Amino acid sequence: MRYLFLKFLFLIIINLTNYLTVNAQVKVLDLVKYVDPFIGSVGEGHIFPGATLPYGMVKLGPDCSPLNSNSGYNKEGNIKGFSHVHVSGTGGPPKYGNVLVAATTGEINIIDYSTSRSGEVASPGYYAAKSPRYNLLSEFTVSHSVGFHQYTSINKGNLNLLFDLGSFLSWGGYKEEGELDQELVGSEVKIISSTEIEGYTRIRGGWNIGEAYTVYFYAVLDQPFTEFGTWKSGKLHKNSKLEFDTNEATGAFLSFKTNAGDKVKMKLGISYLSTGKARQNAIEEILDWDFEKVRQKASTIWNKKLNTIIIETKNEQEKKIFYSALYRTMLMPVDRTNENPKWITKAPYYDDFYCIWDTYRATHPLLTLIQKKEQIAMINSLLDIYKQEGYMPDARSGNYTGRTQGGSNTDVLIADAFSKGLDGIDYEVGLNAMLKNAEVPPGGNERKYGRGGLFDYKNIGFVSTDFERAGSRTMEYAYNDYCIALVAKGLKKDSIYQKYQKRSGNWENLWNANIESDGFKGFIWPKKSDGNWQTKWNVHQSEGWSGWLYEGNSWEYSLYVPHNVNRLIEKAGGKEIFNSRLDTFFIKNSQSFHPWLNDYYNVNNEPGFLAPTLYNYIGKQYRTNETVRGIIQKNYNTKADGLPGNDDAGSMSAWYVFNSMGFFPVAGQDLYLITSPMFNQVNLKLGREEKELIIICKGLSEINKYIISASLNGEP
């Protein structure tokens, strides 16, 4: 590894030591107790608070109305029921909310069965809530592909389970520019015995404008029901066992006679292949009816993952923030190995890369350090998708590739793995996949695959204003090209290296030295295909899919040259001016209703992730320290709205995890920049290697926060 160490006010010692793998000597700490799944579930965070495992296929939690989060959760709304498939932290139109089960009492009501909630509780692998309307306690835990339900009657009577196969998360048909809400394609349900039920739901649309995906389910109960029935399009059919798929919403109910305190348990497996595979998952993953044992197993799995990083601090709130953030970095993508409905493969299969434009900057580099096995599997999954579909995805959900926000940033993932020596990846195939991105225009829908505006980029050295998102695309393509050069050089392909090293300088073609803002000259600026600058624009302008810059402004994107910061500093006027420019950028940032519409630095979106570390390049590490610490203290806390923006599959959380430990990655390179360590000591278990990275901060306090010296294994 390469580190940028600069000397300022207190001592950091970093030791790389062997880690003994003798189980009896390894102390596993109880870290699950510090995780609060509700942090970030309110406001812009969009965190899924329900029960799941690391990269788990089942995400079992509440779907609420009105819907105000893509996770399905609304703290102030009623709970409609509990569905088995969700995303976490995402923006745009919602996705999933499939195979919903609702528990009720009294008469069967298939029109309005939602309820308020009380006593809501969540921990890793567990969720519970009470229903005042029905006097029920609903509890859930999970295995990888199975949701384990436990319902407790508070009063004597009947307990009903409603299976709503027509339910899914929706904005109610509302569409933003270029967006598509989910819609029902079809569903089917079949009661197959006195304790078993199966079926499927088929949905299309959502954020990635995806084709139809099908979620199959099989459920088995611990006791026979006493009454049953089905429905289709709102018409109830008591004593019916089957509703065929006629492109309509279907459902079924099962009723049980219960006394106060009685429990009804259910194991519900899902699959993307068939009801038979869903049944296999349900039977093989959870062998008995011991709810607490399954809950404890889920907790143990999470605890093992959380123990990959041990922090030492007396501040219990900091532990809660840290381990909740670390937990969120492992919610997505989703491991669907052996569940690929599109082609037969021996490769790992991951879905819900949502999106790599977000996660390449911090989430995946974190997994590269502490979850190497999973990161290798994810990259091999991306390469398998390339082999089958022709391109690696930037975003994929519901087994469907769709939406490329900026560059071909899987290129960065390949380079990051290569530069850090991850084995088990065919980098020759990886380079070919990168070259496909860089050389072959995707054609047709340029928002789906590859690089939009590539003809311009290859022929005139930038993406012109003839194409949407031309500015942000050009800046990201330049870094993508650098990543290709890095891998090509390592594979001893000199001509490829030389070509893409040169192309990585294309960002300069959009640098307009005459543009001035706040006394600083030189910003990236829209350029026409004839080489002339656009006359009217605004360096503070931040736009969406059809704009020139995607979810960021020229102040932000003009700082995004991670492969040649020294050249950027030179273009901006030298170190002193660059220092003042950074100060202005951070001091004058503002907040607005929309998370990407700020005039300067935007804490709640990804384009500015690396910006606070740029002081390191001009010998001002103490300013990186102050800036990072200020961002953390102002924007991360233990409240339900304790995240500054969409978590974006763990991206905001990974930014915090890295910076609070005291370093941040330059994704795609073997380079880490010292930031602002928040803890007295950090121990990182480095993936499958029997090694441990230990960061010791001597004399750390709120006052003594500046670095005076640093050493690696005793060497300065």
C-alpha positions in Angstrom: 0.0 0.0 0.0 1.0 3.6 -0.6 0.1 6.3 1.9 0.4 10.0 1.9 1.7 10.9 5.3 2.2 14.5 6.3 3.6 15.9 9.6 1.6 18.1 11.9 0.4 18.0 15.5 0.1 14.6 17.3 1.4 11.0 16.8 -0.1 8.3 14.7 1.6 4.9 14.7 0.5 2.4 12.1 1.6 -1.2 12.4 1.0 -4.0 10.0 1.2 -7.2 12.0 0.4 -10.9 11.6 -3.0 -11.9 12.9 -3.2 -15.3 14.6 -6.1 -17.4 13.3 -6.3 -19.8 16.2 -10.0 -19.6 17.1 -9.4 -20.0 20.9 -7.3 -16.9 20.9 -9.6 -14.7 18.9 -11.9 -12.6 21.1 -15.1 -11.7 19.3 -16.6 -8.6 20.8 -20.4 -8.0 21.0 -20.7 -5.2 18.5 -24.2 -5.8 17.3 -25.4 -4.0 20.4 -24.0 -0.7 18.9 -26.0 -1.0 15.6 -29.2 1.0 15.3 -30.8 0.1 11.9 -33.1 3.1 12.3 -30.3 5.6 11.9 -30.9 7.2 8.5 -34.3 5.7 8.0 -35.9 9.2 8.3 -35.2 12.1 6.0 -33.0 11.7 3.0 -31.1 8.6 4.2 -33.7 6.1 2.9 -32.3 3.3 5.1 -34.0 -0.1 5.2 -34.5 -0.8 8.9 -35.8 -4.4 8.6 -34.3 -7.8 9.0 -31.5 -9.0 6.7 -28.1 -10.6 6.6 -24.9 -9.2 5.0 -25.7 -9.0 1.2 -28.8 -11.0 2.0 -31.4 -11.8 -0.6 -34.3 -11.4 1.8 -34.8 -8.0 3.2 -37.9 -8.4 5.4 -39.4 -5.2 6.7 -42.4 -2.9 6.7 -44.0 -1.2 3.7 -45.6 2.0 4.9 -48.1 4.4 3.6 -47.8 7.1 2.5 -44.5 6.1 0.9 -41.7 8.6 1.3 -38.6 6.4 1.1 -37.4 3.8 -1.4 -36.8 1.4 1.5 -40.6 1.2 2.1 -40.3 2.8 5.5 -42.1 5.8 6.9 -41.8 6.4 10.6 -45.0 8.5 10.6 -47.1 6.4 8.3 -49.1 3.3 8.8 -47.7 -0.2 8.1 -49.5 -1.9 5.2 -47.6 -5.1 5.7 -44.1 -6.7 5.6 -42.5 -7.5 2.3 -39.4 -9.6 1.6 -37.4 -7.6 -1.0 -36.1 -4.1 -0.5 -33.2 -1.8 -1.3 -31.5 0.6 1.1 -30.4 4.2 0.8 -31.4 4.7 -2.8 -33.1 7.7 -4.5 -35.3 8.0 -7.6 -38.4 5.9 -8.1 -38.9 3.0 -5.7 -37.9 -0.6 -6.4 -39.3 -3.9 -5.0 -41.6 -4.3 -2.0 -42.5 -7.8 -3.2 -44.4 -10.7 -1.5 -46.2 -8.7 1.2 -47.6 -10.5 4.2 -49.9 -8.7 6.7 -51.2 -10.0 10.0 -54.7 -9.0 11.1 -57.5 -10.1 13.4 -61.3 -10.2 13.1 -63.1 -10.2 9.7 -61.0 -10.5 6.5 -60.6 -7.1 5.0 -58.5 -7.1 1.8 -59.1 -3.4 0.9 -57.7 -1.6 4.0 -55.7 -3.7 6.4 -52.9 -1.2 7.3 -52.2 -0.4 10.9 -50.3 2.1 13.0 -47.4 0.7 15.0 -45.9 0.9 18.5 -43.0 -0.7 20.3 -40.9 -0.8 17.1 -37.6 -2.6 17.6 -34.7 -3.4 15.2 -31.3 -4.9 15.4 -29.1 -6.7 12.8 -31.2 -9.6 11.6 -34.3 -8.8 13.6 -37.3 -6.5 13.4 -40.5 -6.3 15.5 -43.5 -4.0 15.9 -46.9 -4.1 17.7 -50.1 -3.4 16.0 -52.6 -1.4 18.1 -55.4 -2.0 15.5 -55.1 -5.8 15.7 -53.5 -6.3 19.1 -50.7 -8.4 17.6 -46.9 -8.5 17.9 -45.1 -9.2 14.6 -41.5 -10.4 14.8 -39.1 -11.2 12.0 -35.7 -12.7 11.6 -34.0 -14.2 8.5 -31.6 -16.5 6.8 -30.1 -15.6 3.4 -33.2 -16.4 1.3 -35.8 -17.0 3.9 -37.9 -14.8 6.2 -38.9 -16.3 9.5 -42.2 -14.8 10.8 -43.5 -15.0 14.4 -46.9 -13.5 15.3 -48.2 -13.4 18.8 -51.8 -12.8 19.7 -52.5 -10.5 22.6 -56.2 -11.4 22.7 -58.2 -14.5 22.1 -59.7 -14.8 18.6 -58.6 -15.5 15.1 -55.3 -14.4 13.5 -55.2 -13.9 9.8 -52.3 -13.8 7.4 -52.9 -11.9 4.2 -50.5 -12.7 1.2 -50.8 -9.7 -1.1 -49.1 -10.6 -4.4 -50.3 -7.5 -6.1 -48.5 -5.2 -3.7 -45.3 -3.4 -4.5 -43.6 0.0 -3.7 -44.9 2.7 -5.9 -45.1 6.5 -6.3 -48.7 6.0 -7.5 -47.8 6.5 -11.2 -45.9 9.7 -10.7 -42.9 10.1 -13.0 -39.9 12.5 -13.0 -37.9 13.2 -16.1 -36.6 10.0 -17.5 -38.0 8.0 -14.6 -40.5 5.0 -14.5 -42.6 3.9 -11.6 -43.1 0.2 -10.9 -46.2 -1.5 -12.2 -47.8 -4.9 -11.9 -47.4 -7.4 -14.8 -49.0 -10.4 -13.1 -49.2 -12.6 -10.0 -50.4 -16.0 -8.9 -51.1 -17.8 -5.6 -51.8 -21.4 -4.7 -52.7 -22.9 -1.3 -51.2 -26.4 -1.6 -51.9 -27.9 1.8 -53.2 -27.1 5.3 -49.7 -25.6 6.1 -48.3 -24.5 2.8 -48.8 -21.8 0.2 -46.8 -20.7 -2.8 -47.0 -18.2 -5.7 -45.2 -15.3 -7.4 -45.4 -11.7 -8.3 -44.2 -10.1 -11.5 -43.3 -6.4 -11.6 -41.6 -4.1 -14.1 -40.1 -0.6 -14.0 -38.6 1.2 -11.1 -35.5 3.4 -10.9 -33.5 1.4 -13.5 -36.5 1.3 -15.9 -36.2 -2.4 -15.7 -37.9 -5.2 -17.6 -40.2 -7.5 -15.7 -38.7 -9.5 -12.8 -40.4 -12.3 -11.0 -40.2 -13.1 -7.3 -41.4 -16.6 -6.4 -42.2 -17.7 -2.9 -43.0 -20.7 -0.8 -44.2 -20.5 2.8 -44.8 -23.2 5.4 -46.5 -22.7 8.7 -46.0 -24.5 12.1 -49.7 -25.3 12.4 -52.7 -25.9 10.1 -55.0 -23.0 9.3 -58.8 -23.2 10.0 -60.1 -21.0 7.2 -58.7 -19.9 3.9 -59.5 -18.1 0.7 -58.1 -16.1 -2.2 -58.8 -12.9 -4.1 -58.2 -11.3 -7.5 -58.6 -7.6 -8.3 -60.3 -6.9 -5.0 -62.9 -9.7 -5.2 -62.7 -12.1 -2.3 -63.3 -15.9 -2.8 -63.5 -17.8 0.4 -62.5 -21.5 0.4 -60.7 -20.9 -2.9 -57.2 -22.3 -3.2 -55.9 -20.9 -6.5 -55.8 -17.7 -8.4 -54.2 -18.0 -11.9 -52.2 -15.3 -13.4 -54.4 -13.1 -15.7 -52.2 -10.0 -15.3 -54.1 -8.9 -12.2 -53.4 -8.5 -8.5 -54.0 -11.7 -6.6 -53.8 -12.7 -3.0 -54.7 -15.3 -0.3 -55.6 -15.4 3.3 -55.1 -18.0 6.0 -56.8 -17.9 9.4 -55.9 -19.5 12.7 -57.8 -19.8 16.0 -55.6 -18.4 18.8 -55.7 -17.8 22.5 -54.0 -14.8 24.2 -50.2 -15.4 24.0 -50.4 -18.0 21.2 -47.8 -17.8 18.4 -48.1 -18.5 14.7 -44.8 -19.1 13.0 -44.0 -19.2 9.3 -40.9 -19.7 7.1 -41.2 -18.0 3.7 -38.5 -18.6 1.1 -38.1 -16.6 -2.0 -36.4 -17.3 -5.3 -35.9 -15.7 -8.7 -36.1 -19.1 -10.5 -39.2 -21.0 -9.3 -41.5 -21.8 -6.5 -39.6 -25.1 -6.2 -36.4 -23.3 -5.6 -38.1 -21.1 -3.1 -39.3 -24.2 -1.3 -35.8 -25.7 -1.3 -34.5 -22.4 0.2 -37.1 -22.5 2.9 -36.5 -26.1 3.9 -32.7 -26.1 3.7 -31.8 -22.8 5.2 -34.0 -23.0 8.4 -34.3 -26.5 9.7 -36.6 -26.1 12.7 -39.1 -23.7 14.4 -36.8 -22.2 17.0 -37.2 -18.5 16.3 -34.7 -17.3 18.9 -32.1 -19.7 17.6 -32.4 -18.3 14.1 -32.4 -14.8 15.4 -29.2 -15.5 17.3 -27.6 -17.1 14.3 -28.3 -14.0 12.3 -26.9 -11.8 15.0 -23.7 -14.0 15.2 -23.2 -13.6 11.4 -23.5 -9.9 11.7 -21.2 -9.8 14.7 -18.5 -11.6 12.8 -18.7 -9.1 10.0 -18.6 -6.1 12.4 -15.6 -7.5 14.2 -13.5 -6.9 11.1 -12.9 -3.4 12.5 -12.4 -2.8 16.2 -12.3 0.8 17.4 -11.2 1.9 20.8 -13.0 4.9 22.3 -14.8 5.7 25.5 -17.5 7.6 23.6 -20.5 5.2 23.3 -22.2 7.4 20.9 -19.2 7.3 18.5 -19.4 3.5 18.7 -23.1 3.6 17.8 -22.5 5.9 14.8 -19.5 3.8 13.6 -20.9 0.3 13.8 -24.3 1.4 12.4 -22.4 2.9 9.5 -20.3 -0.2 9.0 -23.4 -2.3 9.1 -25.0 -0.3 6.3 -22.0 -0.8 4.0 -23.0 -4.5 3.9 -26.7 -4.3 3.0 -26.1 -4.1 -0.8 -25.3 -5.3 -3.4 -27.2 -8.6 -2.9 -25.7 -12.0 -3.3 -28.0 -14.0 -5.7 -25.6 -16.7 -6.6 -27.4 -19.7 -8.0 -30.5 -17.5 -8.4 -29.8 -16.1 -11.9 -32.9 -16.5 -14.0 -31.2 -15.3 -17.3 -28.3 -17.6 -17.9 -26.6 -20.7 -16.4 -23.3 -19.8 -14.8 -20.7 -21.1 -12.3 -19.7 -17.6 -11.5 -21.0 -15.6 -8.5 -24.1 -13.6 -9.2 -24.7 -10.3 -7.5 -27.6 -7.9 -8.1 -28.7 -4.5 -6.9 -25.5 -2.6 -7.8 -27.4 0.5 -7.0 -25.2 2.3 -8.1 -21.5 1.9 -8.8 -21.4 5.6 -9.6 -22.0 6.0 -5.8 -20.2 2.9 -4.4 -16.9 2.9 -6.3 -15.6 5.9 -4.3 -15.7 4.4 -0.8 -18.0 1.4 -0.3 -16.1 -1.0 -2.6 -12.6 0.2 -1.5 -13.7 -0.6 2.1 -14.8 -4.1 1.0 -11.5 -4.5 -0.7 -9.8 -4.1 2.7 -12.1 -6.0 5.0 -14.4 -8.2 2.8 -12.0 -9.4 0.1 -13.8 -12.6 -0.6 -17.1 -10.8 -1.2 -15.4 -8.0 -3.3 -13.7 -10.6 -5.5 -17.1 -12.3 -6.0 -18.8 -9.0 -6.9 -16.1 -8.2 -9.5 -16.4 -11.7 -11.0 -20.1 -11.2 -11.1 -19.7 -8.0 -13.0 -17.3 -9.7 -15.5 -19.8 -12.5 -16.0 -22.5 -10.0 -16.8 -20.0 -8.5 -19.3 -19.5 -11.9 -20.9 -23.2 -12.4 -21.3 -24.5 -8.9 -22.1 -21.5 -7.2 -23.6 -20.9 -4.5 -21.0 -20.4 -4.3 -17.2 -23.3 -2.5 -15.5 -23.0 0.8 -13.7 -26.4 0.1 -12.1 -28.3 -3.2 -12.0 -31.5 -4.2 -10.2 -34.2 -6.8 -10.6 -31.7 -8.8 -12.8 -31.7 -6.0 -15.3 -28.9 -3.5 -16.2 -30.1 0.1 -16.5 -29.0 3.6 -15.8 -25.4 4.8 -16.3 -25.2 8.1 -14.3 -21.7 9.2 -15.3 -18.6 7.3 -16.4 -18.0 3.6 -16.8 -17.0 3.3 -13.2 -16.7 -0.4 -13.1 -13.4 0.5 -14.6 -12.4 2.0 -11.3 -13.4 -1.2 -9.4 -11.2 -3.3 -11.7 -8.3 -1.0 -11.2 -8.8 -0.8 -7.5 -8.7 -4.6 -7.2 -5.7 -4.8 -9.5 -3.7 -2.1 -7.7 -4.3 -3.8 -4.3 -3.5 -7.3 -5.5 -6.8 -9.0 -5.2 -6.4 -12.6 -6.6 -9.0 -14.8 -8.1 -9.9 -12.3 -10.8 -9.1 -12.7 -14.5 -7.6 -9.2 -15.2 -7.2 -10.0 -18.9 -10.9 -10.3 -19.1 -11.2 -7.3 -16.9 -9.1 -5.2 -19.2 -11.1 -6.3 -22.2 -14.3 -5.3 -20.4 -12.8 -1.9 -19.7 -11.7 -1.5 -23.3 -15.2 -2.3 -24.5 -16.5 0.6 -22.3 -13.8 2.9 -23.7 -14.0 2.0 -27.4 -17.5 0.8 -28.4 -20.4 3.2 -28.2 -23.4 1.5 -26.6 -25.8 2.7 -29.3 -29.5 3.1 -28.7 -30.2 3.9 -25.1 -27.0 5.6 -23.9 -28.3 5.8 -20.4 -28.1 2.0 -20.0 -24.6 0.7 -20.9 -21.1 2.0 -21.5 -20.2 5.6 -22.3 -22.7 7.9 -23.8 -21.2 10.5 -26.2 -18.2 8.3 -26.8 -17.9 9.3 -30.4 -17.2 12.9 -29.4 -14.9 11.8 -26.6 -12.8 9.7 -28.8 -12.6 12.1 -31.8 -12.5 15.6 -30.3 -11.3 14.8 -26.8 -14.4 15.7 -24.8 -18.1 15.1 -24.8 -19.8 18.1 -26.5 -23.0 19.9 -25.5 -24.7 17.8 -28.1 -25.0 15.1 -25.4 -26.5 15.2 -21.9 -24.3 15.2 -18.9 -21.3 16.0 -21.1 -19.3 17.7 -18.5 -19.5 15.1 -15.7 -19.1 12.4 -18.3 -15.9 13.9 -19.7 -14.4 14.3 -16.2 -15.2 10.7 -15.2 -14.2 9.2 -18.6 -10.8 10.8 -18.1 -10.3 9.0 -14.8 -11.8 5.8 -16.2 -9.1 6.0 -18.9 -6.4 6.4 -16.3 -7.7 3.3 -14.6 -7.4 1.4 -17.9 -3.9 2.7 -18.3 -3.0 1.5 -14.8 -4.2 -2.1 -15.4 -2.7 -2.2 -18.9 0.7 -1.1 -17.5 0.5 -3.8 -14.9 -0.3 -6.4 -17.5 2.7 -5.1 -19.6 0.5 -3.9 -22.5 2.5 -0.8 -23.2 0.7 0.5 -26.3 -2.7 0.4 -24.4 -1.0 2.1 -21.4 0.4 4.9 -23.5 -2.9 5.5 -25.3 -5.1 5.7 -22.2 -2.5 7.6 -20.1 -2.7 10.3 -22.8 -6.5 10.2 -22.9 -6.7 10.6 -19.2 -5.7 14.2 -19.7 -8.9 14.9 -21.7 -10.4 16.7 -18.7 -8.2 19.7 -19.6 -10.1 20.1 -22.8 -13.1 21.4 -20.7 -10.9 23.7 -18.5 -11.8 27.3 -19.3 -9.1 29.5 -17.8 -11.2 32.6 -18.4 -14.1 31.7 -16.2 -14.0 33.5 -12.9 -16.1 32.8 -9.7 -15.5 34.3 -6.3 -12.2 35.7 -7.5 -10.9 32.3 -8.7 -10.2 31.7 -12.4 -10.4 28.4 -14.3 -13.4 26.0 -14.2 -14.7 23.3 -16.4 -17.2 24.8 -18.8 -19.6 23.6 -21.5 -18.0 23.3 -25.0 -19.7 22.8 -28.3 -18.7 20.2 -30.9 -17.1 22.9 -33.0 -14.7 23.6 -30.2 -16.3 26.9 -29.1 -17.3 27.6 -25.5 -20.9 27.9 -24.7 -21.5 31.6 -23.9 -24.1 31.3 -21.1 -23.9 29.0 -18.1 -23.3 29.1 -14.3 -20.6 27.4 -12.4 -23.1 26.9 -9.5 -25.6 25.1 -11.8 -26.3 21.5 -10.8 -28.6 19.4 -12.8 -30.0 15.9 -13.4 -30.1 13.5 -16.3 -30.5 16.1 -19.1 -28.1 18.7 -17.7 -24.4 19.3 -18.4 -23.3 18.2 -15.0 -24.9 15.3 -13.2 -25.8 16.0 -9.5 -23.0 18.4 -9.0 -21.7 21.8 -10.1 -18.6 23.1 -11.7 -17.0 24.0 -8.4 -17.2 20.3 -7.5 -16.4 18.7 -10.8 -13.5 21.1 -11.4 -11.8 19.5 -8.4 -12.3 15.9 -9.6 -8.9 14.9 -11.1 -7.9 12.1 -8.7 -5.1 10.9 -11.1 -3.4 14.2 -11.5 -4.1 16.6 -8.6 -0.7 18.3 -9.1 -1.7 19.3 -12.6 -5.1 20.5 -11.3 -3.3 22.7 -8.7 -1.2 24.1 -11.5 -4.2 24.9 -13.7 -6.0 26.5 -10.7 -3.1 29.0 -10.2 -0.7 27.2 -7.7 -0.8 26.0 -4.2 -1.7 29.2 -2.4 -4.6 30.0 -4.7 -5.7 26.4 -4.6 -5.7 26.5 -0.8 -7.9 29.6 -0.8 -10.1 28.0 -3.4 -10.7 25.0 -1.2 -11.4 27.2 1.8 -14.0 29.1 -0.2 -15.5 25.8 -1.5 -16.1 24.5 2.0 -16.9 27.7 3.9 -19.5 28.9 1.4 -21.3 25.6 0.9 -25.1 25.8 1.5 -27.9 23.4 1.9 -31.1 23.2 -0.2 -34.2 21.1 -0.4 -32.7 19.0 -3.2 -29.6 17.1 -2.1 -27.6 17.9 -5.2 -28.4 21.5 -5.7 -25.8 23.4 -3.6 -23.7 26.3 -4.8 -20.3 24.9 -3.6 -19.4 21.8 -1.6 -22.3 19.3 -1.2 -22.0 17.0 1.8 -24.9 14.9 0.8 -23.9 13.6 -2.6 -20.9 11.6 -4.0 -19.1 14.0 -6.4 -17.4 15.8 -3.5 -16.3 12.7 -1.5 -12.6 13.1 -2.2 -12.5 17.0 -2.1 -11.8 17.4 1.7 -8.5 15.4 1.2 -7.1 17.7 -1.4 -5.5 19.9 1.2 -3.0 17.0 1.6 -1.5 17.7 -1.8 -0.5 21.3 -0.9 1.0 20.5 2.5 -2.1 21.5 4.5 -3.1 18.2 6.1 -4.4 20.0 9.1 -7.0 21.6 6.9 -8.1 18.2 5.7 -8.3 17.2 9.4 -10.4 20.2 10.4 -12.7 19.9 7.3 -13.4 16.2 7.7 -13.9 16.5 11.4 -16.3 19.4 10.9 -18.3 17.5 8.3 -18.6 14.4 10.5 -19.6 16.4 13.6 -22.3 18.4 11.8 -23.8 15.7 9.6 -23.5 12.3 11.3 -25.3 11.4 14.5 -27.5 8.7 16.2 -30.8 10.2 15.3 -33.2 8.6 12.8 -32.3 11.4 10.4 -28.6 11.1 11.2 -27.3 10.9 7.6 -26.7 13.9 5.4 -28.3 12.4 2.3 -29.2 9.2 0.5 -27.0 6.5 1.8 -26.8 5.1 -1.7 -26.0 1.4 -0.9 -23.7 2.3 2.0 -21.8 5.1 0.2 -22.4 7.9 2.8 -21.7 5.3 5.5 -18.4 4.2 4.0 -17.3 7.8 3.7 -17.8 8.1 7.4 -16.1 4.8 8.3 -12.9 5.6 6.4 -12.6 9.2 7.5 -13.4 8.5 11.2 -10.6 5.9 11.1 -8.3 8.6 9.8 -7.7 7.8 6.1 -9.5 7.8 2.8 -9.0 5.9 -0.4 -8.3 7.3 -3.8 -10.4 4.6 -5.5 -8.7 2.8 -8.3 -5.2 3.5 -7.0 -3.1 2.0 -4.2 -3.2 5.4 -2.4 -4.8 6.4 0.9 -4.8 10.0 2.3 -4.6 10.7 6.0 -7.7 12.6 7.2 -8.9 13.0 10.8 -8.7 10.0 13.1 -11.5 10.0 15.7 -10.5 7.0 17.8 -7.6 6.1 20.0 -7.0 2.8 18.2 -8.4 1.0 15.2 -7.7 -2.6 14.3 -8.7 -3.8 10.8 -8.6 -7.4 9.8 -7.5 -7.4 6.2 -9.9 -9.8 4.5 -8.7 -13.3 3.9 -5.1 -12.4 4.6 -3.8 -13.3 8.1 -2.8 -9.7 8.7 -4.1 -6.8 10.7 -3.8 -3.1 10.2 -3.5 -1.3 13.5 -3.8 2.5 13.8 -2.7 3.9 17.1 -3.4 7.6 17.9 -1.3 8.8 20.9 -2.6 11.8 22.7 -5.8 12.1 20.8 -8.5 14.5 22.1 -10.8 17.2 20.8 -8.0 19.6 21.4 -5.1 17.4 20.4 -6.5 16.5 17.0 -3.7 17.5 14.7 -1.0 15.2 13.4 2.7 16.0 14.2 4.2 12.8 12.8 3.2 9.4 11.4 5.0 6.1 11.0 4.4 2.8 9.2 5.9 -0.2 11.0 8.2 2.1 12.8 9.4 4.0 9.7 8.5 7.7 9.1 
